[in-house]
Each structure stands twice: as structure tokens, then as C-alpha cells.
Amino acid sequence: MLVSCKITNSVLLFLKRQGEDPTPLLEVGSLAENFLRDPSYWMNSKELEFWLETAVNLFSKDCQQSNLLTAIGHSNPDLRAWGVLDSVLRMLPRPHEILNQPERFLSYFISPGPPADNIKRSSNSIEFDLPITSIQYPFLTSYLKAAFESLPVFVGQPLASCSWSGLRFKLNWPNEQTSIFSEVDPGRQISP
């Protein structure tokens, strides 16, 4: 399984904005800095897991991966570290539409795109099974969980809440599901 360097780029940008020197991370693993910063590049999932663990060990003040990786994941809308995907997400009218096709969205981060089985949707949530567990990839899943929570922020709404238990992934959207393309005329033309 390969994982997108959108994740490594996010981590490096976040650390730089926090005033940290990410140089020690650039020496971890086999990828050169330009690949770690390239959101279109891919790396081996086990190598990424080790890389994220190293980032947590080096830069987490209280040695809790969830705190550092959650902060990074929640910062993604401001980091603009995902390349073209950042722009695409900002053009969607509602956060629900981001996961209309969960497999397709996951394929931006994981290759080959993992199947999303047993999909259940409600007006405020989506849940499905993924062949990736937090036991197998605790650092990757911590980051992805927080990144998915930040998806509504791309369209001007509050964070979602996410749980990932075993194979079951569930994302609860914020209650407010208004659209920037609402029926009320905003008084200006909006074009992508």
C-alpha cells in the first residue's frame, strides 16, 4: 500500500509554521526532501508510519501522537499542503459532497484506493468499513481521522467529529449544513 506525500507535506508545513526546524525529519527514510514536500508523490505505508512516529517523538511536547497529528490534520485547510485537492475541496457546495464516493476520496491519500464497504449514510453522518485499522497504522489513522474532521472547514463550516474503531470509520458532519450556493442571493457572483 502506498500513501500520499500530501501527509508528509502537511507535517513539514505545520512544523515550519510552528517555528520548528524539521531538518531531522528530512533525514528519516529513503525519500529526498523534494519528494516529501511533493503532494503528488507516494511513499510506502510502513515507511510513512515510521516517519510519522518519528515526527511525533521529535516534536510532540507531551509524547501523545493524537495531539500533534490531530493539530496537523485540523490545520489542513489553512496549510494548503494538498496541492490541487485543496482547491477542489473549496469549490464543493457542502461537506457531504466530499464523501459522496468515499473510495474516490480515499484514493487521494491511499493507493490503491481502499474499498469502503457497508456504507451507511444519514443526514448528519457517513460510516463505512475500511481494510485499515488503527492498530495496524496508529499514526496514519490518527492523521487521517483529524484530516477528515477538517473537511467541513474547507467550505466555511465547523469541524466534524470522527471515530475509527477497528475497521469501522464514522464521520459526523457539523449540524449546520448550509451552502455558499444557497437559495438566498449572496449579492455577488460566485464562479470557480
C-alpha positions in Angstrom: 0.0 0.0 0.0 1.2 3.5 -0.9 0.3 6.7 0.9 0.3 10.2 -0.5 3.0 12.7 0.4 0.2 15.2 1.0 0.6 13.9 4.5 4.4 14.5 4.8 4.0 17.9 3.2 1.3 18.8 5.8 3.5 17.8 8.6 6.5 19.7 7.3 4.5 22.9 6.6 2.8 22.7 10.0 6.2 22.3 11.9 7.7 25.2 9.9 4.7 27.4 10.8 5.1 26.5 14.4 8.7 27.7 14.3 10.2 24.2 14.5 13.2 23.1 12.4 12.0 19.9 10.6 15.6 19.0 9.4 15.8 15.8 11.5 12.7 14.5 9.7 14.2 15.1 6.3 16.8 12.5 7.1 14.3 9.8 8.1 13.5 7.2 5.4 14.6 6.9 1.9 12.8 9.9 0.3 14.6 13.1 -0.5 13.1 16.4 0.8 11.6 17.4 -2.6 9.6 14.2 -2.6 8.4 14.6 1.0 7.2 18.1 0.0 5.5 16.9 -3.2 1.8 16.3 -2.7 1.6 14.3 -5.9 4.3 11.8 -4.8 3.7 8.5 -3.0 5.6 6.5 -0.3 5.3 3.1 1.2 2.8 3.0 4.1 5.1 1.3 6.5 7.8 3.9 5.8 5.2 6.7 6.3 4.1 5.1 9.6 7.7 5.1 10.8 8.2 8.7 9.5 5.0 9.9 11.4 6.1 8.1 14.6 9.5 9.8 14.3 7.8 13.2 13.9 5.7 12.6 17.0 8.7 11.5 19.0 10.7 14.6 17.9 8.1 17.3 18.0 5.3 16.2 20.3 5.6 18.1 23.6 3.7 15.5 25.6 4.5 12.4 23.5 0.9 11.8 22.5 0.6 11.2 18.8 -3.1 12.1 18.7 -2.3 15.7 19.9 0.3 16.6 17.3 -1.3 14.6 14.4 -4.8 16.0 15.3 -3.4 19.5 15.3 -1.8 19.0 11.9 -4.9 17.3 10.5 -7.2 20.1 11.7 -4.8 22.7 10.2 -5.0 21.3 6.7 -7.5 23.9 5.3 -5.0 26.7 6.3 -1.9 24.8 5.4 -2.8 24.3 1.7 -0.5 21.3 1.6 -2.6 19.0 -0.5 -2.0 20.7 -3.8 -4.9 20.7 -6.3 -7.1 18.9 -3.9 -7.2 22.0 -1.7 -8.8 24.0 -4.5 -11.3 21.2 -5.4 -12.5 20.9 -1.8 -13.1 24.7 -1.6 -15.4 24.6 -4.7 -17.8 22.0 -3.2 -21.0 23.5 -2.0 -21.5 21.2 1.0 -19.1 19.0 3.0 -21.4 16.0 2.4 -20.4 16.0 -1.2 -16.8 15.4 -0.3 -17.5 11.8 0.6 -20.2 11.1 -1.9 -17.8 8.5 -3.3 -15.7 7.5 -0.3 -13.4 5.2 -2.3 -12.6 8.0 -4.7 -11.8 10.5 -1.9 -9.6 7.9 0.0 -7.7 7.3 -3.3 -6.3 10.8 -2.9 -4.4 9.6 0.1 -4.1 5.8 -0.2 -3.2 3.7 -3.3 -4.7 1.5 -4.4 -7.8 3.2 -3.1 -9.2 1.0 -0.3 -12.7 -0.3 -0.7 -15.4 1.3 1.6 -17.8 -1.5 2.5 -21.1 -1.4 4.3 -21.7 2.3 3.7 -24.4 3.9 5.8 -25.5 7.5 5.3 -27.7 9.7 7.3 -28.4 13.5 7.1 -25.6 14.1 9.6 -23.1 11.2 9.1 -21.5 8.7 6.9 -19.9 5.4 8.1 -18.2 2.5 6.3 -15.7 -0.3 6.8 -12.1 0.1 5.7 -9.4 -2.5 5.5 -7.1 -0.3 7.6 -7.1 -0.3 11.3 -5.7 2.0 14.0 -3.9 -1.0 15.5 -2.1 -1.6 12.2 -1.4 2.1 11.4 -1.9 4.1 14.5 -0.1 7.3 13.3 -1.6 7.3 9.8 -5.1 6.7 11.1 -4.7 9.5 13.7 -3.7 11.9 11.0 -6.5 10.8 8.6 -9.1 10.9 11.3 -8.2 14.6 12.0 -7.9 15.4 8.3 -11.4 14.1 7.7 -12.7 16.1 10.7 -11.3 19.3 9.0 -13.2 18.7 5.7 -16.2 20.9 6.5 -13.7 23.8 7.3 -12.8 23.9 3.6 -16.4 25.2 2.9 -16.6 27.5 5.9 -18.2 25.2 8.4 -17.1 23.9 11.8 -15.1 20.7 12.3 -16.8 17.3 12.0 -16.3 14.6 14.5 -14.8 11.2 13.6 -14.4 7.8 15.1 -12.4 4.9 13.8 -12.9 1.7 15.7 -11.4 -1.4 14.3 -12.4 -1.4 10.6 -15.4 0.9 11.1 -15.0 4.6 10.2 -17.7 7.1 11.1 -17.8 10.8 10.3 -20.5 13.0 11.9 -20.9 16.3 10.0 -21.5 19.5 11.8 -25.2 20.3 12.3 -25.0 23.4 10.1 -25.2 22.2 6.5 -25.7 25.4 4.7 -24.2 26.0 1.3 -22.4 29.0 -0.1 -24.7 28.4 -3.1 -27.9 28.8 -1.0 -31.2 29.9 -2.4 -30.7 33.4 -0.9 -28.8 35.6 -3.4 -25.5 36.5 -1.7 -25.4 39.7 -3.7 -22.4 38.7 -5.7 -21.4 36.4 -8.5 -19.6 33.2 -7.4 -17.6 31.4 -10.1 -15.0 28.7 -9.8 
